[in-house]
Amino acid sequence: MRKSRVTNVNDLPTGIVNITGTATQNQTLTATNTLADIDGLGTLNYQWQESADNGVTWTDISGETNDTFTLSQAQVGKKCR
């Protein structure tokens, strides 16, 4: 009997990230996910971003690294993700 070594291949994760909430000043957006990885997921990190040019370029919003984000006057008229 001949033995062969099987090498694990790093599989891509599956699932999506959703943002829920009302995109209005003083309202809170929440990021949830259905991510899964047969190889195991590491720690998930969040970084909210804003765009003043309809999504062409994105800028990190300083300090906004939680799964929730409350929109302020600074985001009025901008796209957020």
N, CA, C and O of each residue as an XYZ file, in Angstrom:
324
protein
N       0.836     -1.170      0.000
C       0.000      0.000      0.000
C       0.889      1.244      0.000
O       1.835      1.351      0.780
N       0.574      2.144     -0.860
C       1.338      3.379     -0.984
C       0.647      4.486     -0.189
O      -0.574      4.630     -0.257
N       1.412      5.259      0.553
C       0.852      6.356      1.349
C       1.145      7.680      0.667
O       2.218      7.883      0.099
N       0.177      8.572      0.734
C       0.344      9.916      0.177
C       0.058     10.937      1.257
O      -0.781     10.720      2.131
N       0.746     12.025      1.191
C       0.510     13.114      2.135
C      -0.503     14.073      1.518
O      -0.354     14.495      0.372
N      -1.521     14.408      2.279
C      -2.547     15.346      1.833
C      -2.225     16.710      2.427
O      -2.027     16.843      3.635
N      -2.176     17.715      1.571
C      -1.887     19.072      2.012
C      -3.177     19.877      2.048
O      -3.941     19.891      1.083
N      -3.411     20.547      3.173
C      -4.596     21.394      3.297
C      -4.437     22.637      2.432
O      -3.364     23.237      2.373
N      -5.517     23.008      1.767
C      -5.549     24.213      0.950
C      -6.328     25.268      1.725
O      -7.376     24.971      2.298
N      -5.824     26.496      1.746
C      -6.523     27.581      2.425
C      -7.781     27.934      1.636
O      -7.705     28.485      0.538
N      -8.929     27.611      2.206
C     -10.206     27.893      1.555
C     -10.629     29.333      1.822
O     -10.378     29.877      2.897
N     -11.273     29.941      0.831
C     -11.785     31.294      0.998
C     -12.975     31.279      1.949
O     -13.723     30.303      1.996
N     -13.154     32.364      2.709
C     -14.329     32.438      3.574
C     -15.598     32.598      2.741
O     -15.560     33.028      1.588
N     -16.703     32.244      3.351
C     -18.010     32.423      2.724
C     -18.822     33.394      3.572
O     -18.463     33.682      4.714
N     -19.910     33.891      3.014
C     -20.805     34.772      3.754
C     -20.667     36.217      3.319
O     -19.902     36.547      2.414
N     -21.425     37.065      3.985
C     -21.457     38.488      3.647
C     -21.479     39.340      4.909
O     -21.742     38.852      6.008
N     -21.198     40.621      4.724
C     -21.343     41.621      5.785
C     -22.508     42.514      5.392
O     -22.570     42.993      4.260
N     -23.423     42.739      6.310
C     -24.580     43.608      6.079
C     -24.491     44.833      6.969
O     -23.999     44.759      8.095
N     -24.966     45.956      6.461
C     -25.108     47.171      7.264
C     -26.591     47.484      7.329
O     -27.255     47.627      6.302
N     -27.105     47.589      8.552
C     -28.511     47.918      8.740
C     -28.629     49.221      9.517
O     -27.711     49.625     10.230
N     -29.766     49.862      9.366
C     -30.037     51.120     10.049
C     -30.484     52.166      9.052
O     -30.494     51.926      7.845
N     -30.850     53.315      9.558
C     -31.310     54.420      8.727
C     -30.180     55.411      8.548
O     -29.610     55.894      9.527
N     -29.851     55.717      7.302
C     -28.729     56.623      6.996
C     -29.166     58.073      7.171
O     -29.298     58.819      6.200
N     -29.387     58.455      8.421
C     -29.817     59.800      8.782
C     -29.003     60.256      9.983
O     -28.642     59.446     10.837
N     -28.715     61.546     10.051
C     -27.951     62.094     11.170
C     -28.541     61.632     12.502
O     -29.759     61.605     12.678
N     -27.668     61.274     13.427
C     -27.985     60.815     14.785
C     -28.560     59.399     14.848
O     -28.956     58.947     15.922
N     -28.612     58.701     13.725
C     -29.065     57.310     13.718
C     -27.845     56.385     13.739
O     -26.755     56.767     13.314
N     -28.047     55.180     14.234
C     -26.952     54.223     14.363
C     -27.020     53.168     13.264
O     -28.069     52.574     13.015
N     -25.884     52.950     12.618
C     -25.727     51.864     11.652
C     -25.064     50.691     12.369
O     -24.225     50.885     13.248
N     -25.445     49.481     11.989
C     -24.888     48.285     12.609
C     -24.399     47.331     11.529
O     -25.115     47.045     10.569
N     -23.179     46.841     11.693
C     -22.614     45.844     10.777
C     -22.784     44.461     11.404
O     -22.374     44.229     12.542
N     -23.394     43.548     10.646
C     -23.517     42.154     11.061
C     -22.956     41.292      9.935
O     -22.804     41.756      8.805
N     -22.653     40.052     10.248
C     -22.086     39.204      9.201
C     -22.531     37.761      9.345
O     -22.981     37.320     10.403
N     -22.388     37.048      8.246
C     -22.621     35.604      8.211
C     -21.343     34.905      7.735
O     -21.405     33.863      7.083
N     -20.205     35.479      8.063
C     -18.930     34.943      7.595
C     -18.611     33.606      8.255
O     -18.865     33.406      9.442
N     -18.056     32.705      7.468
C     -17.614     31.404      7.955
C     -16.391     30.990      7.143
O     -16.248     31.360      5.978
N     -15.522     30.224      7.774
C     -14.332     29.733      7.083
C     -13.986     28.367      7.650
O     -13.749     28.225      8.849
N     -13.958     27.376      6.794
C     -13.656     26.014      7.223
C     -12.278     25.930      7.887
O     -12.031     25.048      8.709
N     -11.388     26.854      7.524
C     -10.051     26.891      8.112
C     -10.023     27.678      9.416
O      -8.993     27.728     10.089
N     -11.149     28.294      9.777
C     -11.234     29.107     10.989
C     -11.105     30.585     10.665
O     -10.307     30.986      9.819
N     -11.904     31.385     11.354
C     -11.845     32.840     11.188
C     -10.964     33.437     12.271
O     -10.967     32.979     13.414
N     -10.225     34.444     11.907
C      -9.474     35.200     12.894
C     -10.390     36.237     13.527
O     -11.610     36.176     13.369
N      -9.812     37.169     14.228
C     -10.569     38.251     14.842
C     -11.087     39.194     13.769
O     -10.340     39.598     12.877
N     -12.357     39.544     13.853
C     -12.933     40.501     12.911
C     -12.679     41.914     13.411
O     -12.873     42.211     14.590
N     -12.248     42.771     12.517
C     -12.021     44.177     12.837
C     -12.917     45.031     11.957
O     -13.176     44.691     10.802
N     -13.383     46.132     12.506
C     -14.262     47.040     11.776
C     -13.577     48.382     11.589
O     -12.811     48.820     12.447
N     -13.854     49.034     10.468
C     -13.402     50.403     10.212
C     -14.451     51.068      9.339
O     -14.594     50.735      8.162
N     -15.181     52.004      9.917
C     -16.181     52.740      9.151
C     -15.494     53.779      8.288
O     -14.495     54.379      8.686
N     -16.049     53.984      7.088
C     -15.481     54.929      6.133
C     -16.575     55.827      5.573
O     -17.760     55.500      5.614
N     -16.136     56.983      5.044
C     -17.063     57.911      4.397
C     -16.491     58.341      3.057
O     -15.280     58.328      2.839
N     -17.409     58.728      2.155
C     -17.015     59.191      0.828
C     -17.804     60.443      0.490
O     -19.032     60.460      0.581
N     -17.092     61.489      0.099
C     -17.728     62.747     -0.299
C     -17.881     62.837     -1.815
O     -18.438     63.812     -2.321
N     -17.387     61.815     -2.559
C     -17.450     61.861     -4.026
C     -18.224     60.671     -4.599
O     -17.843     60.086     -5.613
N     -19.314     60.338     -3.920
C     -20.223     59.288     -4.377
C     -19.564     57.912     -4.473
O     -19.919     57.113     -5.340
N     -18.619     57.635     -3.595
C     -18.009     56.315     -3.529
C     -16.786     56.099     -4.392
O     -16.309     54.971     -4.511
N     -16.262     57.164     -5.004
C     -15.039     57.019     -5.809
C     -13.844     56.799     -4.887
O     -13.033     55.903     -5.124
N     -13.732     57.610     -3.840
C     -12.668     57.434     -2.847
C     -13.298     57.352     -1.461
O     -14.357     57.927     -1.208
N     -12.633     56.631     -0.577
C     -13.130     56.417      0.780
C     -12.073     56.827      1.787
O     -10.878     56.622      1.571
N     -12.527     57.416      2.899
C     -11.642     57.854      3.971
C     -12.083     57.192      5.269
O     -13.272     57.183      5.590
N     -11.127     56.636      6.020
C     -11.444     56.076      7.333
C     -11.976     57.172      8.243
O     -11.475     58.296      8.230
N     -12.988     56.844      9.032
C     -13.508     57.766     10.039
C     -12.753     57.464     11.328
O     -12.893     56.382     11.898
N     -11.967     58.407     11.775
C     -11.076     58.226     12.917
C     -11.823     57.712     14.151
O     -12.835     58.278     14.566
N     -11.303     56.638     14.721
C     -11.845     56.096     15.963
C     -13.083     55.234     15.813
O     -13.562     54.678     16.801
N     -13.612     55.109     14.613
C     -14.854     54.341     14.414
C     -14.522     52.910     14.002
O     -14.505     52.574     12.818
N     -14.259     52.073     15.012
C     -13.803     50.708     14.773
C     -14.674     49.660     15.471
O     -14.231     48.533     15.691
N     -15.893     50.023     15.814
C     -16.830     49.071     16.415
C     -17.807     48.580     15.353
O     -17.792     49.062     14.220
N     -18.649     47.627     15.716
C     -19.641     47.136     14.759
C     -20.840     48.067     14.636
O     -21.711     47.841     13.795
N     -20.900     49.109     15.461
C     -21.943     50.125     15.336
C     -21.307     51.491     15.130
O     -20.179     51.743     15.555
N     -22.058     52.369     14.464
C     -21.565     53.716     14.174
C     -22.753     54.665     14.139
O     -23.713     54.439     13.402
N     -22.689     55.733     14.941
C     -23.747     56.735     14.958
C     -23.357     57.882     14.040
O     -22.315     58.514     14.215
N     -24.209     58.136     13.066
C     -23.948     59.179     12.071
C     -24.066     60.565     12.700
O     -24.989     60.832     13.469
N     -23.122     61.440     12.365
C     -23.129     62.805     12.895
C     -23.297     63.811     11.754
O     -23.428     63.432     10.590
N     -23.290     65.075     12.102
C     -23.391     66.144     11.103
C     -22.287     66.013     10.052
O     -22.494     66.364      8.891
N     -21.127     65.514     10.450
C     -19.987     65.384      9.531
C     -20.274     64.424      8.375
O     -19.627     64.518      7.332
N     -21.232     63.501      8.536
C     -21.532     62.541      7.477
C     -22.707     62.968      6.585
O     -23.005     62.291      5.601
N     -23.368     64.067      6.911
C     -24.506     64.520      6.106
C     -24.044     64.786      4.671
O     -23.074     65.512      4.454
N     -24.733     64.201      3.701
C     -24.401     64.366      2.288
C     -23.321     63.430      1.788
O     -22.937     63.505      0.621
N     -22.820     62.543      2.648
C     -21.764     61.607      2.256
C     -22.299     60.182      2.262
O     -23.317     59.887      2.889
N     -21.606     59.317      1.566
C     -21.875     57.885      1.639
C     -21.033     57.321      2.781
O     -19.920     57.785      3.032
N     -21.567     56.331      3.458
C     -20.825     55.672      4.537
C     -20.873     54.172      4.336
O     -21.840     53.607      3.826
N     -19.782     53.552      4.762
C     -19.741     52.080      4.748
C     -18.903     51.608      5.912
O     -18.729     50.403      6.100
